[in-house]
Amino acid sequence: MLHDDVVKFLSRDDNSRLMPGKGDACKSGEGKAQIRVLNDYVANLYLKYKSENVEKRRVSLTAFQRIRRSQRHIKLVQYACRSTSLCQKHQNMALKLKALKRLGLVTKENPDEFIKNNNEGAINKMMDTLMTEKVADLVHYEEWGRVSSDQGKKKTKLKREVLKKDEFSELFKTESANFRDHVERVKAQYVAIRKCKENLNKDECLVQMDFAENYTCVPLEEVQSGYWNQEGVTLHPMVMYYRDENQTLKHHSFVAVSDDKNHNATTIFSIVKDLVPRLVKIVPSLKRVHYWTDSPTAQYRNKTIFSLVSDHHELFNGIFASWNYFEAGHGKGPCDGIGGTVKRLADEAVKREAVVIQDANDFYAWASQEREASDIEYVFVSKDDCAANAQEITKRWPSVKAIAGTLKLHTVVGVGDQKLLIRHLSCYCDKCSMHPEADHQVLNMCDGWVTHNVIRCDSHADPITNVLLSAKGTTRLYSPDDWVAAVYDDNWFIGQVIEDDAEDVHINFMTAGSGKVKQNTFKWPLIKDEIWVPYEQVLCRIDAPMPLSKRLFGITNEQAASITEKHLLFNNTRQRSM
């Protein structure tokens, strides 16, 4: 009992993460198990376990460690190690702590432990010590960031940076505060999904899902030209949690297989359309689905998915939906383990010449036969299905206005009548777990919920409104490194385009200039201000700003006047549409 309790605790997604690779497995018991890596040191997890289980049988740290060691697939934590799909914010903080450790200011590089043990005052004191200590005037550190490649495209790479002590001090203070908020959001979302499972009613289900890395079709033997034309298969693992007639929490696994390589909202819509009827077969009385995913805007956190949540009950015979988002970079869960397991099983079948997998159809045919052994239900979503659903999306939601502050939202709840309840963090307490569609009220729920009306463009709107609202999602209008003016926090700023995903534009913003010459001047902030901006908030392209000094750049008075005029037009249009 105690052994199983500790293993269950260590296997929770807030305490360890599943490695997604098909090679990330080890022998455990009679078969293979996907490797899990602890998110913290064993001693810290032991203290957490004790705090959560005060009334249960006491366990010593030695016994806790012995139980962990008995599980060969649960590995110890290592920060800034060789791994992929890690949180960029955590890794960058670990790399800065590594630089401070070289200077003798910290002893450990664990970012979570550092934030836990050092409040704002302690960090400020540490930075004051950096300024007064007789160390080098320059601080050398590494960080992950986007850099331009030879082809002109932006790629995320590990960069070596050098800053003066005072600049590094200000940077570290700001990033520490932002990182503390990030850690709190990570914890809050993991607590919320645990509460969601605990409070799950018999007429509800929870579906956690994520894209796996594409499976590459590699025959056991192939000619040289075939090696350079290998097919990829899109895999989208999903885990459904529900309660049986005895109120016992059960789970059922699905994997969507597709020959469509576009990992976007249209693919998700196609998968959900095929998935929901299968959920009803398992839970015939189903009234609400709680979706849980990671936060990429191109896939899950965008206006198409919000519209799907709003109209979910119309599309699926009265079944309402909520969509919850893990904090960016922390969406690891059972789906990663399923994806890695499925790819490993496929590779093993190919190696023993039991099957030849050359495309998505071959993969689905093999997987369907493997169904009895793996207890995973496979769903095939073809490229033609996605194309047809893209037309349905255009017809059903021709132009839906984006929700302001989309990137800050971690939950949206459909309540009918084209209304959504939105909140910065998910909440599944006793008040918020009730079906809100009953009265469309938030009065009896926790603080922080806001009712949002899904605004759609109609034929009576003025042409400018239609252009603003229909610009998103039609085609990619901007290229990397384009200079644009966009609305940000109700003011306009200039910045450089990082990426355009046909839903939003990822922009690296400059900040307003300071000093004697302020008018129409901008500078790069010490901390990069990179955010996704809805299409309608991008006012126009501009010429690259002219360098005025080492840090200061400027635009012409004519260009500034033109941007200001477009900003006023944007504000007037937005007020009329509200």
N, C-alpha and C positions, 0 to 999 in steps of 0.2 A: 504493500500500500504506500509506504513512505517512498520507496524506490520509484514507483510509477508516478507519484505526485511530483517529485523533483524533476524527473525526465519530462513530464508534461510542462512544467514551469520553464525549463531550459529550452523547450521546443517552441515556446510562444514567439510570435513574430516581433514582439517588442524586446525580447531578450536575446534572440539569435536570428540570423537570416539564412535562408536557403541559397546555396550556390546554384546558379542557373545552368552551368555548362554540362554537356553530356559526359565529360570526363570527371566531373565533380561528384564522384561516388566512391564508396568504400564498402568492403564486406562487413556486414553486420548481421549476426544471427545466421539464418539459413540462406539469405540472399544478399543483395546490394541495397544500400540506403544512400539517398542524396545527402551530401555533406552540409552541415549547418555550422556557421561561424558565430561564436558568441559576440554580442555587441558591447560587452564590458568585461572587466576582470572578474574572475570567479568570486573573489572576496566581496566585491560590490554587489554581485548578483545574490550572494548568500544573505547579505544584509537586507536586500529587497525582498527575498523569499521570506525571511523571518518577519518583516513588517507586514506582509500580506497574510501570514499564517500564524498569528499570535495565539489563537485558540487551539491550533493543531499540535500534534506531537512535536516536541523539540528535536532538532537535529543539529549536530555539531558541524563546524566547518570541515573537519576531516572527513566525516561521513558524506557531506555534501560533495566534496571534491572526489571522493571514491566513486560515488554514483555517476558523476560526470565522466570520469575516466572509463567507466564500464561501457559507456556509449561511444564507440569508436568514431561514429559519424559526427559527433559534436566536438568541434575543434575550438582551441583557444583563440582569443582575439589578437590581432596584430594591426596596428595603425600604420598608414603610409606603406603598406605592403603591396606585393604584386597581386593585384586583383582587378576586376573590371566591374562596371556598373556601380561604382561607389558614389556616395554623395559628395559632390564637388565642394560644398561648403565645409563639410567635415574634414575632407582631405586638405583643403587650403588652410584651415585652422591648425591641423596637425603639422603641416609644413612650417607655419609661422612659429609654432611652439618649438619645433625642432631648431629653428634659428635662435630662439631665445635660450634654449638649452645650451647651445654652443657658447652663448655669452654668459652662462652661469646664472641666469635669472629664474629658470624653472628647472625642475628635476624630472618631470614626466611629460610625455607627449600626447597623452589621452585627452582629446578636446572636451569630451563630456565631463570627465573628472575635473579638468581645469575649471570649467564654468561652474560646476557644482561647488568647488572648494574656494572660489575666489569671487567675491561680489565686486560691484563697480568700484568701490573705494580701494579695494586691494589691488585691482588692476591699474588704477590711476597711480597708486603708490609704486607699483612695479615699474611703470613707465617713467615716473620721476627718478627712480633709481637708475634706469637706463640712461637718462640724460646726465646724471651726476657721476656715474661710474666712469673710470678711466678705461674705456674700451674704444674700439675703433669708431671713427665718426660715421662710417657707413655700415648699414645692416644688409647683409646678403641673405636672400631667402628665395624659395621657389614657390610657384603657385600655378594651378591649372587655369588657363584662360584661352581665349580665341585669338589666333594669329592668322595672318594672310599667308597662303601658300603660293608657290610659283605660278599656279594657274589663276591666281586672283581670288580664290575661294577662301572662306574662313574655316579654320579647323581648330579643334580644342587640343592644345598641347601643353606640356609642362614647360613653363618659362622660368628663366633665372632673372630675378629682379634685384636691384640695388637702390636703397633709399637712404637719405640722411636720417640720423637718429630722431630728429624732431618730426620729420615726415612719417617715419615708421611708427613713432609713438602715437600720433594722431590717427593714423590708419588703423592700428591695432585696437585702440580704444573704441572706435566706431564699429569695426568688424566684430569685436567681442560682444558689444551690445546687440548687434543684429544676429549674431550666432546664438546668443542666449534666447532670443525670441524664437529662432528656428528650432532649437532643442525643445522648447516648451510646446511648440506646435506638433513636433514629432510625437512627443509623449501623449499629448491630448488626443491625437487621432488614433493611436494604438489603444488608449483607454476606451475611446468611443466604439471601436469595432468590437472590443471585448464585451462592452455593455450591450451592444446591439445583439450579439449572440446570446447573452444571458437573458435579455428581455424579449427574445424572439417569440412571437405568438404562433399558434398552429396554422394560421391563415397567412403567414408571411414566410419569406425566405431571404437569405443573404447570398449574394453572388459576388465573389471576389474574382477579378480577372485581369489579365495583362498579356501583352504580346510577348512571345518568346523570340529569341533570336532565330531567324529563318533557318530551316534545315536545308543543307546543301546536298543535293543528290550526287553521290559518288559511287558508280558501279565498282565492283571488285576488280574488274579489268576493263580498261577503256583505251581507245586510241588517243594519240596526242591531241588531235583537233577537238576531241570530246572534252578533254581536260579544261580547255579554255572556253567551253560553252556549257558549263554545269548549270542545271536548273536549281532555283531556290523554291522552297515551299513555305508559305506563311502559316505559322502555328499560333493559335490564340487559346491558351489554357484557361479554364474557368472552374471554380469550385463553388458548388451550391451547398449552403447549410440550411437545414430545416428541422422541424420537430415531428416525430412520428406520433402515432396514437397514444403512446405512453409518455409523451412530452420529453422523450430522450433526444438530445441533439445529434443529428445524423449529417453526413455529407455525401455528396455525389459529384464526381469529376467529369468534365467535358473537355474536349479539345476541338476547336474549329480549325479545319484544314482548308486552305484556299490557294488558288493559283493567281490571285490578285496580290501584287507586291506592294500596293499602296496601303500603308498603315495609317489610315485617316478616318474621319468621322463617318464617311459613307460605308467603309468596311465594318465599323462597329455597329452601325444601324442595321446592316445586312445580317450580322451575326446575332444581334438581339432579336430580330424578327424570327429567326429560326430557333432561337433558344427558348423564348418564353413559352410556346406550346409544349415543349419538353418539360419545362418546370411544372406546368399545370398537370401533366400526367403523373408527376411524383407527388404534388400537393394539389389535389382537385379543388380545394376550397380557397385557393390562393387569391389574396386581395391586394398585396403589396410586395414589391421586390426592392430590396436595399442593395444597390450596386456599390461596390468598392473598387476603386482603381487608383493608379498613379495619376500624376497631374499634367502630362504633356498637352499643350493646347491644340496641337494638330490632331490628336486622337480623341481625348476624353473631355477636356475642359474647354468647351467652345459653344457657340450659339446653337449648332445643330443638335448637340447632346442635350442642351437645356430645353430646346423645343421638343425633343423626344420625351424628356421627363414630363414636360407640361402636358403633352397629348398622349401619354402612355396609356391612360385609362380608355381613351377613344380607340386607340390602335389595338388594344388587347382585352376587349370585353370587360371593362371595369376594373382592371388591375392597375393600381396606382404604383408610382415609383419614386424613390429618392436616389440621388447619386452623390456619393461621398468620395473625397479625394484625400489620399495620404499626402503628407508634406513632401515637396519635391525631393527626389533622391532617396525616399524611404518607403517605396511601394513594394519592397520585397516580401514575398509570402509563399504560400503553398503552390501558387501557379508556376513559380520558378522551378520548384522541385519537379512538378509534373512535366514541364517543358523539357528539362534535362533528362528525365527518365524516358520519355517517349522517344527523344532523339537517340539516346543510348540503345534502346531496344531495337530501333530501326537499323542502326549501325551494326548491331550484333546479328540481326537477321540477314543483312547484306553480306557480312563477312563469312557466315556459314553457308552462303549460297542458297538460302531458303527463299529469297525473293530478289528481284531486280527493281529498284526504285529509281525512275528517271524523271518523274514529274509529280505534281500534286495529286493527280488521279491515281498513279501507282501507289503513292504514300497512303491515300485514303483507302484504297482496296486492301492493302496490307494491314492497315490499322483496324479496319472493320473485322477482319479475320482474327486479329489479335485481341479483340474486344473481350472474349470470354476469359482470357488469362489476366488481363490488366485491370479489369473493372473500370475502364475509362470509356465513356460514350463519345463517339466521334461524329462531328457535324461537318458536312462539306458545303462550302460557300464558294460558288464559282465566280469567275470574272464577269460573266454575263449577269449573274444576280446583282453584283455590285453596280454594274452599269445601269441596270433597270432601277435599282434603288436610288441611284444618283438623280435620275429623272423624277422619281417620286418625291425626293427631298426638295428639288427645285420647284415642283408643282405644289407640294403641301406647305412648304415654308419658303416662299420665293424671296423674301427679304425680311429677316427678323433682326431687330436692333440688338446689338450686343449689350450685355449688362456691364455697367461701369464697375471697375474694380474686379473684373473676372479673375485675375490672377490671385486675389486674396481670398476668394471663396473656397471653402472646403466642403460645403454641402449645399445641395439644391433639392427641394422637395416639391413634387407635383401635388396640387390640391384641387385641380379642376378649374373650369372657367378661364383657361389660359392664364392661370396664376401660379407663381412659384413662391415658396418660402426659402429664403437664402440666409446663410450665416457664415461667418468667417471660420468657425470651428464646428465640427459635428457634435451633436449632443443626443444621447440616448438614455437620459435619466427617466424616471417614472413619468414625469410630466410630458416630456418630448416624445416618448415612445408610443403615445396614443395616436390613432389615425387622425391627422389634422384636417383631412378632407371633409370631416363631418360638419364643421361649421365655418371653415376658412378663417378661423380666429387664431391669433397668437397670444391672446390675453392670458391663457392658462399655461403657457409654455415659458421656458427660461428666457432670460434677457438675451438680446442679440439677434433674434429672428426678425427679418424684414420681409414684408409682402412685396413681390415684384410682379407687375403686369407684363406679360410677354407682348411687346409692341411690334406690330406688323405694318408694313407699308401697304397702302391701298391706292386705288386708281384716282382717288380724289385729292391725294397729297400733291403738293407743289413739286415741280420737276427737280428742284434742288434736293428736297427730302428724298425723293426716289433714287437719285444718283448716289446720295450719301449712304442710304440703307442697302442698296443693291450692289454697291461696289465690292463688298466682301464676298469671297467665295466664288467669284466668277473666273478670275484668272490672276496670275501673279503679275502685279503691276510694277514691282520694285525689285531691283537687283542688289546683291551685296555690294557695299561701299557707296551706294547712292546716298546723296545728302538730301535730307527732307526737313520740313518744319511740321511739328505735330503738337497736338494738345496734350498736356500732361499736368495733372493737378490744377485744372481750370486755366492754366496759362499756356502760352506757346513757347516751345524751345526748339532748337535745331539739334540734329543728331545724324549719325551715320547708320544706314541699314545693315544689319547683320544677316537677317534671313527673312524671307517672305513665304508663308505657308498657305497662301490663298485664303486664310481666315483672319490672321493678324499679321502685324509687321514687328519684328524684333529689332529694336533700335538702341544704339549706344548713345545716350543723350549727353550733351554738353550742359554746363551750368552757366548762369549769367556772369558776366565779367565783373570785376571789382576794381577799386582804385579810382584814380582821377578820371579815366576814360571808361564810362560804364555803358553809354548808349550804343546799342547794336553790337556789343562785344560779348564773347563767350570764351570759356576755357574748359579744359577737361578736368573733372573732379578727381581728387585723390583716390576715391573709391569709385569704381566704374558703376554707372547708373544704367544698367541694361534691363529693359523691360519690354514685354509684348504689348503692343498698342493696337486696338481695333482699327480696321481699315478706315472707318469714317472719321477717326481722329487725326489721320494724316492729312494735313492741309494741302501740301504741294511739294514738288521737288524744288531744290534750290542749288545754286552754284556752290562749289566748295568754298568755305570761308577763307578769307585772306589772313595770313599770319601777320600780326602787328608787333609781337614780341616773342620771347621764348615760349610763353604759356598762353598768351592772349591772341584770339582770332576775332575777326570782324566781318560783318556783311554790310552791303551798301544801304543807304537810307531808302532808296527806291524799293529794294527787296524787302526791307523791314516793313515799309508801308503796305506793300502788297500782302504780306503775311498777316499783318494786323487786320486788314480789310477782310481777308478770308476767315480769320478767327471770329470776327464780329458776325459774319454771315453764318458761321457754324453755330455760334451761341443762339442766334435768333431762330435758326432752323430747329435746334434741339428743344428750345422752349415751346415752339409751336407743336412739336410732336409729343410733348409730355401731357 
